């Protein structure tokens, strides 16, 4: 491959970025998504389409996965690592590297050395009867932990027969920073620590969390335009936009997404969880994918009226996005992760990511009990 000056200039002009968020890096990921949008740099769904691999956060146990992901980027390529929400200099340096002939010749040599290793056996196949008694290959596949629009730190080790998931094992990775829990539940942790928190702070964080979840679901569903709108509204909410300033755009977004027949048709009946009876699921996730994103939209509208509320937060009245937060009980996301094996077994692989996105567990909540009282 010849690294012409024209090729390098084209890569550096508007680089495509694969964002790889690691556990504990929610604020960095949000800042990265905002920075890329403002620069007009496209975010891509996989490393094979990327010019830059942008790693958000630190997680030593995922370093081998990061290296393997990096090896799949074509040259010219650049690696950017962000450990704080200040990304401008990091991205500028990555862009300069893309356009530097000497740097890219080194990348080309490195890629040639690793090419054989990069093609090692990532999956294994064996034979087994399918639901109709036919002998089909059983494929062992890992979903995650570095996927677009995917819960940071989550790996699903699945066994496929045909296109149907037969078995699921859950793997959870943790970040290298302090184990303080989810950034999304910070206002409630502050209340538990005796700090003053207003209703507005909690409502703003919850509304932004629902918009964040909606962005991931819409991205997985193949509606990137609506996903971009959700992220833009999330960022405006976190930046302190007033209820009046957000009301019009949020209502238009809710009508657009909630009224989409295509989205409803493509997700109806998927990942259904019982709403009543002995096996009833937590109310926040009961029903199917349509019920769950409909609940996010409804809560988003409800929270608009709380964004300017100055009264003190009552955690029992306004709960976090993923369910009630109780420092003495397992966090809601632990329950969501626990639902995945049974919920995904028997599902087609094409729908598995939609189901995961509709639950959107936050693995930063799934921390040892002794670490739940802090905040950061």
C-alpha positions, 0 to 999 in steps of 0.5 A: 500500500502506498501512503500518498500525500493525497490519501493522508490529506483526505484522511485528516480533512474529516476523520472518521472516529470509532468511539470506544467508551470504557467503564467509569467514563460516562462524562468523557464519553458524553464530552467526546460525542459532543466534540465530534458532533461540533467538529463534524467528524463522523462517528462510525459503527466499527473500527474497520471504517475508522481513521481514529480510535478514540478510547474514553477512560481507563480499564487495564483489564480491557487493554488487550481488547483495545489493542485488538480493536486498534489492530483492525483499523486500516492505515492511515490511522491514529489512536487517541486516549482521553482520560478527562472531558477535555478532548480538543488537544487529543483530537488535534494531535490524532488529526496531525498524526493522520496527515504525517507520512512518517507516523503512518509509515510506522503504522503500516509497518506495525499493522503488517507485523500484527496481521497474522495475529489479528486473524486468530480464532475469535470464535469456535464452531461445533455441531448440535441439533436445532429446534427442528432436529437438524444438525447446525453449527454452534458458533461461540461469539462475544458481543462487546465490550467495545461496540457502538451504542453498547453498555460500557464494560459489558460482554455477552458470550453467546452460543449461536445455532443458526441465527438463534441464541442458545446460551448467554454468559455475562461478563462485566469489566470495571474501570481503573478509577474510583469505584463511586458508582454511576455518574447518572445517580450522583444527585441521589448519592449526594442526598444520601451523604447529607448534601443539599440537592434540588429537584431540578438537579435530579430531574435534569440528570434523569432527563439527560439519562433517558435521552442518552438511552434513547440515543443508543436505542435509536442508533441500534435501530438504524435511525441515526438522525433521531439519535443525533437529536437525542444527544443534542437535547441531552447536551443542552439539558446537561448544560442548563437549558431552561424548561421553556427553551427545551419544551418545544424541541423535546415535544417535537422529538417525543412526537417524532419517535413515539409516533414512528410506526416503523420503530414500533413495528420493528421492536414490538414484542421484543424482549417482553418481560411480565408486568404482573404476577409472581414473575413480575419485572421491575416496573421500569422495564416491564413490557417489551422494547416499545413499552420501555422506550415509551416510558423513557419518552413519557418520563422525559416530558414529565421532567421538563416541568421539574427542570427549574424546580428549586425545592429539595430532592425527595428521592422517593418522589423522583427516582433515577433513570434506571429505578429506585436508588437505595444504598442498602439494596442491589442497584437497579442495573444489577437486576437489568444485567441479571435479566439478560441471559434468560431474556436473550436465550431464544432470541435472534442475534439481529434483535439481541442488541435492540433488547440490550439497548432497551434495558441499557444497564449502566455497569457503573452502578454494579459496584461493591456494596461498600462503594455505593455511598461515595460520589464523584 
